[in-house]
Amino acid sequence: MEQSALKEALRKLLQQRRAELNPAKLGITRVAPQGRRPAGGGLSQTQVDEILGFGRGTYERLESGRYANAPEHVLTAVGKLFELDAHEWAWLWGMARREDPPRPLRPDNEEEIPASWCRVIDSLPHACYVTNHRWELVAYNQYFTRIFPGRRVPPNTMEWMLLSPDARYILRDWATEWAPMVAPHVWSARAKHPTDVYLKDFERRILADEEAGPIYQDFGEFMVHPDGATRPFNHPEEGPGWMTLHTSTPASSNRFITMTMIFDLGEERPPTLAPLRARYGGA
């Protein structure tokens, strides 16, 4: 896409959101300079600078696409004033900086994802669930309930995997095939969220466990994510087999993980398939 087209797309979004602002609600009573307001009213570019404490012309440079690598504090101030949602916030960074934002615009956005994810996971013929960064269950489908005895779904998937006696049978070869691969994710979460009270207490309980504690302290094998991993599994309703894991992160918040689990019945491990890539790769 031509750079001019990208700049025009950025201009249209910002101009539209600027036009939706009510100057009176922001304490502005004087009329903006002639010709500076967008069609339909709203704030002028100069008024945006004044409200946000920018130097004159700062916002105009951003809206016009002439502000190369606009600093985070400028994008954050504009995003909050314009009340951008999570998708618009990511789009603004993509257009203005050609990269993803380093953090959500508002902290509360990190704890929410669209409810339509329920429809996504319910449409799948395999176990699927969504958790937050503490592995607290947010949503799951009917197939997910079947992997637990009596279909009793635990509130936290990581606690179940590391501390539940049931998990040590269902996750076949738990001490060698599951726990050493799972434990490093708790280390990572503790590093990312050092002040999180729940994670701190969870780590304490892991270390106090006779079986999980030594595995956790040993750290286990380095593993960035379990995407595509196949592990032995004793399905409570179908019998012994293999569970292949597939992960994804909703674009609306990187604190959430969607896990899809495909179960293959039988003693023979499913074959490992070749990695996928685009058929026509760019230069």
N, C-alpha and C positions, 0 to 999 in steps of 0.2 A: 504494500500500500504506500502511496506517495506521502511524504512528510507533510505536505500541505493538507492532505485529507485527514491525517491524524490530528493536526492542529485544529482543523475545522470541527472535528468530532468533540475534541476537548472544549472548544469555545462554546459549542451548542449546549453541552451538558451544564457547564458553569453558568452560562447566561440564563438558561432556563431556571436553574435553582435560585439564581440571584433575583430573577423576576418574581419568584414566589414569596420572597420575604416582604413582610409588612413593616415599613419604616417606623410607623407609629408605635408598634409593639416593641421596637428596639429603642424607643425614646427619641426618635428623629422627627422633628416637626417642620424643619425648613425644607424647601423644595430643592431637589438636586439640580445641578447645572443642566441647562438645556441640552438635550441630545445625548446625555450620558446614561440615562436610565434605559433598561431594556424595554422592548415593547410590552405594554400591559402594566408597567409600573415596577415596583420593587426598589432595590437599592442601586445607586450609581456605583461605578467602580471606585470612585474617590471615597464614597461613604464606607465601602467595605474596608478600604485602607484605614480610615479614621476609626471605625469600630474595633478593628483588630490591632490597632497600634502599629501598622506598617508604614514605611516611608511612602510618600506619594508616588504612584505609578507601579507599586509592587504587584498589586492584584491584577492590574491591566496586563502586565507582562505574563502572569500565569495564565490568564484567560485567553490571551492571544497566542499562547504556545511559544513565546519568546524567552521564557524563564527556564533555561537549561538546568536540569538537576535542582529544581526548587527544593530548599531545605525542608526537613521533616516538620519543623515548627510552623512553617508557612502552610503546608498542606494540612496539618492537623487543625490549625485555627480555622482555615476555610472549610474543612470538612465538618467541623462542629457547628460553625455558624450556619452552614447550608443544610445541616441535619442529614448528611449523607448516610444511606444504609450501608451494610457490610459490602454488598456487591459494588455499589457506587464508589465506596472508599478504595476498594481494590482496583477498580477501573481507573480512578483518578491517578493512582500511583503508576499504573501501567501506561497511561497516556503521558503523564508529566515526567516520569522518571524511568520508564521502560523496565520496571521491576515490581515485585510484590511488596506491599507494605510490611515493615518489620514487626508491627503489632496492630491489633484491632483499634479502631477509632475510639471506641468506648469499652471499658473493662467489662461491662455487663454483656456486651455482644459476644464475649468469649464463652459465656455459659449458655448460649442458646443456638439452636439450629432450626431451620424451618420444619414445621410439623409434617410437611409433605414427605419427609424421609420415612414416615410410617408406611405410606403407600408404596414406597420403593421396596422396603424390606419385606412387606407382606406379599409383594408380587413374585418373590423368588421361591423356587422349589427346594431351596437348601437352607440350612440354619444360618441366620443372619442377625446381627445385633449391632447396636450403637452404644458406645460408652464415652464418658468424658475423660479428662486427663488423669483422674483418680481411678479409672476403670469402673465407675459407678454406672449401672445400666440405665440407659435413657429410653431405649426402645428395642424390641426384639419380635421375631415372628414365631409362628406355631412350631416350626421345625426346630428352632433353638430349644424350646422347652423339652423336647424329646431326648436331649442328650444328658438330662439329669434324672437321677432316680426319683420315681413318683412325679416326674415333671415339676419338681420344686426348684424354681429358678432362684439362684442366689442374687442378692442385691449388688454384689461386686465380683466381677469375673476374675480379677487378679487375686483377690483374697481366696476365692474358691480354688484356683489353680495351685496356689502355694501352701494353703493352710488346711484345706478340707480333706478329711480322710477319704471321702468318696472320690475325690479327684485323683488320689494316688492309685486307685484301681482303674477308673475310667480312662485317665490319661496313661495308657499302657507304657510301661518302662519309664514311669514318672521321674525317677531319680537320674536317669541318663538321657532321656529323649525330650523331656518337657521342662522340668525345673531349671536345669542349667541354661536353657534358652530363654526362659521367662524372667529369671532373676535380674539380668542386666537392664531390663526395662524399668524396674523399680529404682535401680541406681540412677538411671537417666532422669527419671521423674524427680527424684530427690535433688539432683543437681540443678534442674530447671526451675524447681519450685521449693527452694530451701526453707521458706517460712510456712509452707503448707502444714497445718497442724495434723490433718489426717495422715498425710504421707509420712510424717515423722513418727507417728504412733504405729502406723502399719509396719514400718521398718523395724521398730522395737519388737513388735510381735513376731515378725519373721525371725529375727535373731534369737528370740527366746524359744523357738521351735527346734526340737532335737534333730529333726530331719532337714527342714528347710534352712535353718540357720547356717550350718556349715556350707551348704551349696551357695547361699547368698554371699557369705564371706569370701568364698573362693571366686566370686564374680561370675564364673561360667565362661562360656564361649562368647566372643564378641559378635553381636548380631544387631544390625541396624533396625531391621523389621522382619516379621515372619512371612512376608508376602510370597506366596508360592511354596512355602514349606509343607512337607508331607510328613506326618508323625503317626505312630501306632495308636490305635484308639479302640477301647472296649465300649461299643455303643450299648446303652442299657436295654434298648428295645430290639436292636437288629443283630447284635453280636460283634465279634472282633473284626476289625478292619483298619482303615487308614483315613485320617482326616487331613485334607489339604486346606490351608488357610490363605485367605486373600484379603488384603487390607486396602482401605482408601480413606482419605481425609476430606470431609466436606469443605468446599471453598469458603463457606460462610464463617467457619471457625476452625483453626488448626488444633484446638484443644479436644476435638472429637475424633474418634476413630470408628469407622464402619468395618466390621469383620464378617466376611462370608465364609462359611465352612462347608466344604463338599466332602461327603462321606462315601467311601468305596468299601463295600463289604468284601471280606476275604483275607486270606493270609498273605497274598502276594501284593507287594507294594506297587501302586500305580506307576506307570512309566513317567519319567521326567520329560516334559516336552521342550522343544527348542524355544528360546525367547522370541517374543513378538517384536516387530518393528514396522515402521511405516513402509508401505510397498514402494513409494516413490520418495526417497529421502532428498532433502534439500542439500545444496552445496555447503 
